[in-house]
Structures are given as structure tokens and as C-alpha cells.
Amino acid sequence: MLENIKYVNSQGNVLEFGKKYIFANENDLRNYQWIYDSDRKCVENFQKKITEKTLPVTICCPTPRICRNVKNDMFELFEQDIINEVPGKLYIGDYYLECFIYASDKSDYLIGQHTKLSLKIVTAADAWVKEELFQYRYETIESDDSGRGYSYGYEYDYSASPGNATQFANSNFNEAEFIMTIYGYAQNPAISIGGHIYALNYTIQAGERAEIDSKRQTIRLYKMNGATVNIFRFRDRKNDIFHKIKSGEQAIYWNADFNFDLLLKAERSEPIWM
């Protein structure tokens, strides 16, 4: 069965393999390897290195003119990322790999309607990511499986009973990176997820938003005039604001007078098999 593969470049342009005359062949995209340290019969410190992969591709078009257009469009889509030095995203199903397509070796290109390419891919992360967005709004009411509603309008209380919290589940088997977006107006916002507190000692004005990125370890404020401000120094120093989200179901508490989004970024060494 052919896999659902597509590439989305840094400008949002999409190339779908298996459509519009471009077909992906058997490849090594799912291959992975951890490197490690060894000392006195101990294996430890597993980590990933910069990795190269190969994606063989066949272009088969009804006319030479269409084939030329397809090849030119594909080249420009990949080359934009190289020039901007911003990676694109190679998807298999719901999982993506941040990468650059930095080389293309060709054969059979003199045949007007048929070309074979071997695309070379380089990635610094070598991790497949699935994103899942959770949105929390204080003016709404959620219900659990029993039909009981949870109002978001209660006062913030870290010791509140589980019945006063909305439930949240990280369905991945391990901890997940995240991007947390807090919308103003929010004065010294604090959110507890699974007992861990994520807080800022800062006032986000109406129309502004703050983004906490656990992977890049950045905290940025986006103002209404388009300006971006680094507010890293206003993080709560008593608790790690970049602490990964634990696996499984857990409670969320916050002083529900502001809205926020939680974008989970679950990572795997290979995309899930479907």
C-alpha cells in the first residue's frame, strides 16, 4: 500500500506525492538510529545526530510540456527553503519531519515525459512530530463522558478538587513538547497541567498574545502593532516553564479569566504504521 506522503515548504506551498504526476518510491524515511556513549560496559546518553535520508521519485506526465512545468515547480518549492534557511515539513500521514531537500540526482531525464529523481533530505531533529491542538476558553463549558459540565469561570486554586478541573490527555506514549499560547488580557497568567505550574510574571494586554515554545525554549509576546518582544525574563523561576507535558490523562487548573491554546508536539523516531 502506498503511503500518504507530502511536502509543505516554509512558504506553505504543498507538493503531494501520488498526485499530479509525481510518485514516491520505496525509501528509507522510516529508518532511524540513536547514537550513544559507552563506558565500563554501560550504555547511556542516547541522542540523535544530523541525519540524511533519500526519497526516490518518478515523474510521469502525459506531455513533455506538463513534465517541464512539474519539474520546475518542484525545484522552486524545495529551493525556497534552502535560500531562506528555513526547513519545510515532510509528512507521512499525520506526522511530519522538519527537513531540507538539498539535492536532486536525476536519471532518464532525456525522455520528455518521464524522469527519475533521487531527492536528498537532511534533518537536524530526525524526529517525526504529530501536532494536536487543545483550546481552552473561559466563556465556554466543557463536558466529560458522564455529561457533567465543567465551567471555566471558577477562581484559580491549585488545591482544588479534581471535580473542579477540566481533563486533558496526552495520548502519546511519552512526554510531549508544546507551544502554549496565552491571549490577553491576562495578568500574571498561571496554568497547572498534571500538577506542574506554567506561569508568567507579566501582564498580557488585550489583543496581545504570548507564546511559550518548549522545544526552542523561547517566550515571545506578539503585540497588536506586529512587534515581537522577548519576555523570557518574566518567566516564573520557581517552576520550569518549558517542562514537557506528561503522558496520559491529567487535570488542568487556571484562574479562568483568560483564554489559551495548547499545541502538543508528540515526537517519535518513526511515524506510526497505519
C-alpha beads as a LAMMPS data file, in Angstrom:
LAMMPS data file: protein, C-alpha beads

274 atoms
273 bonds

1 atom types
1 bond types

-500.0 500.0 xlo xhi
-500.0 500.0 ylo yhi
-500.0 500.0 zlo zhi

Masses

1 110.0

Atoms # bond

1 1 1 0.000 0.000 0.000
2 1 1 1.410 3.421 -0.976
3 1 1 1.913 5.806 1.927
4 1 1 0.354 9.260 2.030
5 1 1 3.444 11.481 1.635
6 1 1 3.525 15.234 1.062
7 1 1 5.952 18.113 1.477
8 1 1 4.964 21.547 2.787
9 1 1 7.680 24.135 2.320
10 1 1 8.441 27.108 4.554
11 1 1 6.108 29.327 2.487
12 1 1 3.161 26.953 2.887
13 1 1 3.309 25.567 -0.659
14 1 1 2.345 21.884 -0.884
15 1 1 3.606 19.009 -3.028
16 1 1 1.617 15.775 -2.709
17 1 1 3.290 12.616 -3.907
18 1 1 0.976 10.248 -5.765
19 1 1 -0.837 13.196 -7.347
20 1 1 -0.202 15.444 -10.355
21 1 1 2.265 13.047 -12.000
22 1 1 4.743 12.789 -9.062
23 1 1 5.159 9.402 -7.378
24 1 1 7.309 8.448 -4.364
25 1 1 9.020 5.063 -4.473
26 1 1 10.390 2.756 -1.768
27 1 1 12.566 4.816 0.579
28 1 1 14.399 4.985 3.903
29 1 1 12.254 7.671 5.545
30 1 1 11.238 5.352 8.399
31 1 1 14.805 4.302 9.192
32 1 1 16.291 5.753 12.374
33 1 1 19.276 5.375 14.662
34 1 1 20.157 6.606 18.140
35 1 1 23.795 7.296 18.965
36 1 1 25.066 6.640 22.475
37 1 1 28.024 6.796 24.838
38 1 1 29.558 3.688 26.374
39 1 1 31.848 3.441 29.355
40 1 1 32.724 0.421 31.537
41 1 1 30.029 -1.736 29.959
42 1 1 27.410 0.991 30.454
43 1 1 25.351 2.338 27.550
44 1 1 23.888 5.803 28.147
45 1 1 23.246 9.310 26.846
46 1 1 21.161 8.332 23.824
47 1 1 20.709 11.147 21.324
48 1 1 20.073 11.878 17.659
49 1 1 22.510 13.384 15.173
50 1 1 22.060 15.271 11.911
51 1 1 20.690 12.656 9.525
52 1 1 20.408 12.283 5.771
53 1 1 17.655 10.334 4.020
54 1 1 16.776 9.551 0.418
55 1 1 13.418 9.730 -1.347
56 1 1 13.339 8.191 -4.862
57 1 1 10.724 9.869 -7.050
58 1 1 9.315 9.215 -10.505
59 1 1 7.700 11.920 -12.633
60 1 1 5.445 10.624 -15.390
61 1 1 3.397 13.134 -17.401
62 1 1 1.119 12.950 -20.446
63 1 1 3.108 15.583 -22.386
64 1 1 6.688 16.993 -22.311
65 1 1 5.334 20.480 -21.587
66 1 1 3.496 19.315 -18.452
67 1 1 6.606 17.434 -17.368
68 1 1 8.730 20.592 -17.660
69 1 1 6.232 22.581 -15.584
70 1 1 6.057 19.904 -12.888
71 1 1 9.855 19.719 -12.575
72 1 1 10.260 23.497 -12.461
73 1 1 7.528 23.908 -9.822
74 1 1 9.029 21.164 -7.671
75 1 1 12.506 22.683 -7.878
76 1 1 11.276 26.121 -6.811
77 1 1 9.298 24.688 -3.907
78 1 1 12.406 22.978 -2.460
79 1 1 14.798 25.818 -3.298
80 1 1 12.784 28.428 -1.363
81 1 1 13.631 26.642 1.893
82 1 1 17.347 26.491 1.051
83 1 1 17.533 30.192 0.195
84 1 1 15.578 31.221 3.312
85 1 1 17.366 28.639 5.500
86 1 1 14.004 27.657 6.967
87 1 1 13.091 23.939 6.922
88 1 1 9.965 22.552 5.359
89 1 1 7.878 19.655 6.647
90 1 1 7.798 16.218 5.047
91 1 1 4.598 14.411 6.064
92 1 1 3.763 10.728 6.274
93 1 1 0.117 10.675 7.323
94 1 1 -0.307 12.932 10.357
95 1 1 3.407 13.006 11.248
96 1 1 5.964 15.426 9.840
97 1 1 9.752 15.637 9.724
98 1 1 11.323 19.093 9.696
99 1 1 13.961 18.973 6.974
100 1 1 15.591 20.438 3.888
101 1 1 15.549 18.781 0.475
102 1 1 19.028 19.870 -0.503
103 1 1 19.921 17.739 -3.563
104 1 1 18.311 16.010 -6.533
105 1 1 20.076 13.319 -8.575
106 1 1 18.343 12.617 -11.891
107 1 1 18.173 9.850 -14.457
108 1 1 16.031 9.202 -17.557
109 1 1 15.579 12.966 -17.803
110 1 1 16.116 12.998 -21.578
111 1 1 12.846 11.122 -22.017
112 1 1 10.403 14.010 -22.378
113 1 1 7.518 12.610 -20.376
114 1 1 9.445 10.578 -17.803
115 1 1 12.070 11.474 -15.185
116 1 1 13.538 9.666 -12.192
117 1 1 14.906 11.643 -9.255
118 1 1 16.626 10.745 -6.020
119 1 1 15.844 13.526 -3.527
120 1 1 18.371 14.036 -0.726
121 1 1 16.966 15.071 2.654
122 1 1 18.811 16.412 5.703
123 1 1 17.274 16.862 9.160
124 1 1 18.754 18.090 12.414
125 1 1 15.983 16.644 14.572
126 1 1 15.399 13.204 12.996
127 1 1 12.088 13.083 14.860
128 1 1 8.606 12.666 13.428
129 1 1 6.120 15.018 15.041
130 1 1 2.344 14.866 15.375
131 1 1 0.597 18.051 16.460
132 1 1 -2.639 18.138 18.438
133 1 1 -4.349 21.393 19.375
134 1 1 -6.353 21.907 22.581
135 1 1 -8.205 25.194 23.090
136 1 1 -9.414 26.481 26.453
137 1 1 -11.906 29.318 26.652
138 1 1 -13.180 30.723 29.936
139 1 1 -16.564 31.655 28.465
140 1 1 -17.316 28.068 27.378
141 1 1 -18.376 24.952 29.224
142 1 1 -16.917 21.514 28.510
143 1 1 -18.473 18.176 29.421
144 1 1 -16.804 14.920 30.409
145 1 1 -18.007 11.478 29.328
146 1 1 -20.658 11.450 32.043
147 1 1 -22.225 14.621 30.649
148 1 1 -21.241 16.724 33.677
149 1 1 -20.239 20.252 32.674
150 1 1 -17.046 21.953 33.800
151 1 1 -17.321 25.719 33.902
152 1 1 -14.088 27.631 33.275
153 1 1 -15.199 30.591 35.387
154 1 1 -14.013 29.434 38.833
155 1 1 -11.294 31.107 40.890
156 1 1 -7.803 29.653 40.435
157 1 1 -6.908 27.231 43.220
158 1 1 -4.014 24.770 42.945
159 1 1 -5.556 22.643 45.686
160 1 1 -8.988 22.440 44.086
161 1 1 -10.565 19.020 43.924
162 1 1 -10.431 17.068 40.626
163 1 1 -14.134 17.727 40.134
164 1 1 -13.352 21.417 39.520
165 1 1 -10.834 20.820 36.722
166 1 1 -11.159 20.075 33.074
167 1 1 -9.468 16.863 31.969
168 1 1 -6.670 16.684 29.440
169 1 1 -4.936 13.696 27.819
170 1 1 -1.579 13.390 26.113
171 1 1 -2.251 10.207 24.143
172 1 1 1.380 9.742 23.133
173 1 1 3.407 7.084 24.955
174 1 1 5.991 9.595 26.193
175 1 1 6.300 13.245 27.210
176 1 1 5.476 15.841 24.573
177 1 1 6.935 19.183 23.585
178 1 1 4.399 22.007 23.310
179 1 1 3.598 25.535 22.267
180 1 1 1.355 27.326 24.768
181 1 1 -0.380 30.484 23.529
182 1 1 -1.904 32.800 26.143
183 1 1 -4.267 35.528 24.942
184 1 1 -4.657 38.881 26.665
185 1 1 -5.937 40.378 28.738
186 1 1 -4.094 38.159 31.241
187 1 1 -2.394 39.427 34.398
188 1 1 0.354 37.118 35.698
189 1 1 -1.201 34.070 33.976
190 1 1 -0.678 30.685 35.619
191 1 1 -1.747 27.258 34.374
192 1 1 -1.344 23.937 36.181
193 1 1 -1.146 20.814 33.989
194 1 1 -0.760 17.488 35.752
195 1 1 0.406 19.274 38.877
196 1 1 3.127 21.294 37.135
197 1 1 2.723 25.076 37.025
198 1 1 3.419 27.175 33.934
199 1 1 3.386 30.862 34.856
200 1 1 4.467 34.325 33.714
201 1 1 5.053 37.358 35.923
202 1 1 3.780 39.666 33.236
203 1 1 0.577 41.336 32.072
204 1 1 -0.508 40.480 28.533
205 1 1 -2.709 43.289 27.230
206 1 1 -5.951 42.814 25.305
207 1 1 -5.222 41.963 21.682
208 1 1 -1.754 40.604 22.506
209 1 1 -0.633 37.005 22.859
210 1 1 2.333 35.266 24.468
211 1 1 3.795 32.047 23.030
212 1 1 5.812 29.616 25.144
213 1 1 7.772 27.171 22.971
214 1 1 9.209 24.272 24.979
215 1 1 11.352 22.916 22.122
216 1 1 13.072 26.193 21.298
217 1 1 12.843 27.397 24.913
218 1 1 11.538 30.800 23.910
219 1 1 8.823 33.090 25.298
220 1 1 7.648 35.763 22.880
221 1 1 4.990 38.459 23.095
222 1 1 3.164 39.390 19.890
223 1 1 1.799 42.925 20.082
224 1 1 -1.139 44.413 18.173
225 1 1 1.174 46.586 16.037
226 1 1 3.004 43.483 14.773
227 1 1 6.054 43.876 17.007
228 1 1 7.582 40.844 18.724
229 1 1 9.077 41.146 22.206
230 1 1 11.262 38.646 24.071
231 1 1 9.700 38.204 27.540
232 1 1 11.841 35.248 28.615
233 1 1 12.981 37.079 31.759
234 1 1 9.379 37.290 33.022
235 1 1 9.004 33.513 33.405
236 1 1 8.212 32.067 36.833
237 1 1 11.652 30.946 38.072
238 1 1 10.235 28.587 40.714
239 1 1 8.857 26.203 38.090
240 1 1 10.307 25.098 34.745
241 1 1 8.047 26.785 32.200
242 1 1 9.401 24.502 29.448
243 1 1 8.660 21.262 31.314
244 1 1 7.354 18.700 28.816
245 1 1 3.732 17.578 29.090
246 1 1 3.451 14.184 30.768
247 1 1 1.879 11.213 29.041
248 1 1 -1.653 10.175 29.967
249 1 1 -4.705 11.895 31.393
250 1 1 -4.291 14.744 33.839
251 1 1 -6.137 17.763 35.213
252 1 1 -5.790 21.387 34.138
253 1 1 -6.418 24.284 36.532
254 1 1 -6.178 28.007 35.838
255 1 1 -7.745 31.261 37.032
256 1 1 -10.098 31.189 34.109
257 1 1 -10.217 34.870 33.207
258 1 1 -8.157 34.406 30.046
259 1 1 -8.043 32.090 27.034
260 1 1 -5.167 29.857 25.990
261 1 1 -4.240 27.193 23.444
262 1 1 -2.021 24.181 24.000
263 1 1 -0.386 22.700 20.901
264 1 1 1.092 19.300 21.733
265 1 1 4.032 18.152 19.608
266 1 1 4.461 14.419 20.214
267 1 1 7.719 13.024 18.803
268 1 1 8.581 9.541 17.555
269 1 1 11.597 8.032 15.816
270 1 1 9.295 6.765 13.064
271 1 1 5.726 7.679 12.054
272 1 1 3.027 5.378 13.345
273 1 1 2.232 2.470 10.997
274 1 1 -1.253 2.569 9.502

Bonds

1 1 1 2
2 1 2 3
3 1 3 4
4 1 4 5
5 1 5 6
6 1 6 7
7 1 7 8
8 1 8 9
9 1 9 10
10 1 10 11
11 1 11 12
12 1 12 13
13 1 13 14
14 1 14 15
15 1 15 16
16 1 16 17
17 1 17 18
18 1 18 19
19 1 19 20
20 1 20 21
21 1 21 22
22 1 22 23
23 1 23 24
24 1 24 25
25 1 25 26
26 1 26 27
27 1 27 28
28 1 28 29
29 1 29 30
30 1 30 31
31 1 31 32
32 1 32 33
33 1 33 34
34 1 34 35
35 1 35 36
36 1 36 37
37 1 37 38
38 1 38 39
39 1 39 40
40 1 40 41
41 1 41 42
42 1 42 43
43 1 43 44
44 1 44 45
45 1 45 46
46 1 46 47
47 1 47 48
48 1 48 49
49 1 49 50
50 1 50 51
51 1 51 52
52 1 52 53
53 1 53 54
54 1 54 55
55 1 55 56
56 1 56 57
57 1 57 58
58 1 58 59
59 1 59 60
60 1 60 61
61 1 61 62
62 1 62 63
63 1 63 64
64 1 64 65
65 1 65 66
66 1 66 67
67 1 67 68
68 1 68 69
69 1 69 70
70 1 70 71
71 1 71 72
72 1 72 73
73 1 73 74
74 1 74 75
75 1 75 76
76 1 76 77
77 1 77 78
78 1 78 79
79 1 79 80
80 1 80 81
81 1 81 82
82 1 82 83
83 1 83 84
84 1 84 85
85 1 85 86
86 1 86 87
87 1 87 88
88 1 88 89
89 1 89 90
90 1 90 91
91 1 91 92
92 1 92 93
93 1 93 94
94 1 94 95
95 1 95 96
96 1 96 97
97 1 97 98
98 1 98 99
99 1 99 100
100 1 100 101
101 1 101 102
102 1 102 103
103 1 103 104
104 1 104 105
105 1 105 106
106 1 106 107
107 1 107 108
108 1 108 109
109 1 109 110
110 1 110 111
111 1 111 112
112 1 112 113
113 1 113 114
114 1 114 115
115 1 115 116
116 1 116 117
117 1 117 118
118 1 118 119
119 1 119 120
120 1 120 121
121 1 121 122
122 1 122 123
123 1 123 124
124 1 124 125
125 1 125 126
126 1 126 127
127 1 127 128
128 1 128 129
129 1 129 130
130 1 130 131
131 1 131 132
132 1 132 133
133 1 133 134
134 1 134 135
135 1 135 136
136 1 136 137
137 1 137 138
138 1 138 139
139 1 139 140
140 1 140 141
141 1 141 142
142 1 142 143
143 1 143 144
144 1 144 145
145 1 145 146
146 1 146 147
147 1 147 148
148 1 148 149
149 1 149 150
150 1 150 151
151 1 151 152
152 1 152 153
153 1 153 154
154 1 154 155
155 1 155 156
156 1 156 157
157 1 157 158
158 1 158 159
159 1 159 160
160 1 160 161
161 1 161 162
162 1 162 163
163 1 163 164
164 1 164 165
165 1 165 166
166 1 166 167
167 1 167 168
168 1 168 169
169 1 169 170
170 1 170 171
171 1 171 172
172 1 172 173
173 1 173 174
174 1 174 175
175 1 175 176
176 1 176 177
177 1 177 178
178 1 178 179
179 1 179 180
180 1 180 181
181 1 181 182
182 1 182 183
183 1 183 184
184 1 184 185
185 1 185 186
186 1 186 187
187 1 187 188
188 1 188 189
189 1 189 190
190 1 190 191
191 1 191 192
192 1 192 193
193 1 193 194
194 1 194 195
195 1 195 196
196 1 196 197
197 1 197 198
198 1 198 199
199 1 199 200
200 1 200 201
201 1 201 202
202 1 202 203
203 1 203 204
204 1 204 205
205 1 205 206
206 1 206 207
207 1 207 208
208 1 208 209
209 1 209 210
210 1 210 211
211 1 211 212
212 1 212 213
213 1 213 214
214 1 214 215
215 1 215 216
216 1 216 217
217 1 217 218
218 1 218 219
219 1 219 220
220 1 220 221
221 1 221 222
222 1 222 223
223 1 223 224
224 1 224 225
225 1 225 226
226 1 226 227
227 1 227 228
228 1 228 229
229 1 229 230
230 1 230 231
231 1 231 232
232 1 232 233
233 1 233 234
234 1 234 235
235 1 235 236
236 1 236 237
237 1 237 238
238 1 238 239
239 1 239 240
240 1 240 241
241 1 241 242
242 1 242 243
243 1 243 244
244 1 244 245
245 1 245 246
246 1 246 247
247 1 247 248
248 1 248 249
249 1 249 250
250 1 250 251
251 1 251 252
252 1 252 253
253 1 253 254
254 1 254 255
255 1 255 256
256 1 256 257
257 1 257 258
258 1 258 259
259 1 259 260
260 1 260 261
261 1 261 262
262 1 262 263
263 1 263 264
264 1 264 265
265 1 265 266
266 1 266 267
267 1 267 268
268 1 268 269
269 1 269 270
270 1 270 271
271 1 271 272
272 1 272 273
273 1 273 274
